[in-house]
Amino acid sequence: MNDTTATAPLRLGTRRSKLAMAQSGMVAESVRRLTGRPVELVEITTYGDVSREALAQIGGTGVFVSALRDALLAGEIDFAVHSLKDLPTSQPDDLALAAIPLREDPRDVLVARDGLTFETLPEGAKVGTGSPRRMAQLNAWARALGRRIETVPIRGNIDTRVGFVTNGELDAVVLAAAGLNRIGRIDEATQFLTPDTVLPAPGQGALAIECAVTNAPLAATLAELDDPRTRLAVTAERSLLAALEAGCSAPVGALADFRGDEGAVTEMRLRGVVGTTDGSTLVQLSTTGPVPASHQDALALGRALAAEMLDAGAAGLMGERAL
C-alpha cells in the first residue's frame, strides 16, 4: 500500500435517509479511529427508497440493498452499511459480510398519542405499520386482550411515520427501538414492546458492514468491528428465516438471546413466530441450547427451529413461499 492509498478517504456507501446517515456516521467514526484514514459518506438511492408501493408488494427482499451492492462491485464505494434486517438471507460470493457490530436494542416500540400504551388504546384504534410481522402479532395481542385494532399499512421514514400520530391520522405507530435510539428520539416512544408479546424481525437492531471479497485488507480491518455474540444471534435468526423460505417482508419474527448467571453466558435461546396478518393464527416456538460454538452451529439451530415451526403449520401462514 503506497502513501497515497493509505491516506486517501475510504468511501462508505449509505442510503440517504436520516436514520441510514446516522448509522453510517457511527460506523464511519469507528473506521476512522481504526484506520487513521478519513471516511466520506457516499449517498445512494435504492429502489426501496423511491418506490411508494408496500414492501410486501415490491418483495421486500433486497430492495434497500441492491443499489449499494452494485456500487460496491463497480468500485464506486469501498464498503457499505446496511440495516441487517434488510439483507437477503443468502450472501453473494463476491461480497464479504465483514462485520456485524454490537447490536442495538432489538425491540419494537409503540409511539402513541396522549402517552397511550397498547393496552390502553381505544377499541378500533388505528395502528400504523408496513410490516406483516408486526400486523400479525399486534392483531393477535389485541385479540388476546378481547379487543380489536385496525392495522394500517404505512411507508416512509421515521419523521413521516411519527407524523401520522402527531397529525391525528393514526392513534399509534410501531417502529424499531434501534432506529429511534440512533437518531436520538427514543423519548417519543410511549411503550417498549416486550419480545414475549411482539418478536422483532430477524436481525433487527443490528448493522451489517459489507465490502468486496477481493479487498482482503479492508475486510480484515472492518472485522475488528465485529461482535461475535451478535453475529451468532443474528445468524441463528436469519437461518430460521431462510429455512422457512421467507423473505424479509414475510410475517416472521425471530430473536436469539443469551442466558446464564453471574456473568457467565451458557445458553442461547431462539424464539420464532409466524402468523396470519389478521392475528387469528400464530405459530410460536422456541428452543434453548448451548451457546453455538461456530457459525455452522448457529445455522443449525435456526434450521432446527424452522423445521419444528413448519411441522406445526407455519408454511400455510406465509402466503406465497419463494420457490
C-alpha angles and dihedrals in degrees: 000000000000124000093259093055091046092057100033114111117262111232114228115195116216141164114255100241120115090245095048091048091050092049093046091046090057091051092045090056091050091049091048089054092047098047106024086228126121116252121209124198115232110200115218127184115222130202090250090057096054101035115090093195120112112270091239088058098048091046100253094224112112098343092124093040112045098077091050091049091048090053090050093052091045090054092241091124133024099218140355137216121216136174098253093225088064094058120101110243094242114076117219113242093232096054127068122215087218099177143006104192125209108303124249121223104307096202130109120237135207119230105194137169119261093013092290124167124213091260092054098046112120122255109279093016115174110238118185125217135137091207122099087200092059093042092054095050097040092050090047090050091050090050090051088054090051091247141112130228131180113232109209119201111235136173133190142079125305093271091053094047096047087045090065087064098041092049091050097245093119134024093221145348130210119225138166113272090219093062094051090045093052094053094042097249103110089117087074091067111102094192139012108224110226115229086234085073105024119023113207127236115280107275094011113162093021128106128215123213114200134185136165115285088229091063095074096161092054092044089053092050094047089049087071087072091058120116106208095203093050089049092053092049097049091042089059092045094049091044088058090050092049093047090052085054088231130143126226091267093057120109092258126130125186138169132178118196135174126243136193142108138263092012095305111119109208107158143037121213120202120196125188137183136186123180148163110262092243089061094236093123129030129173106202122172138157139196131196126199144144116308104276110260093207146013088262092054090053090050090050092052091054093047092049094053091045090054090053090049092049089050088052092055104270094136093069093052100061102068113223112010122214112260 
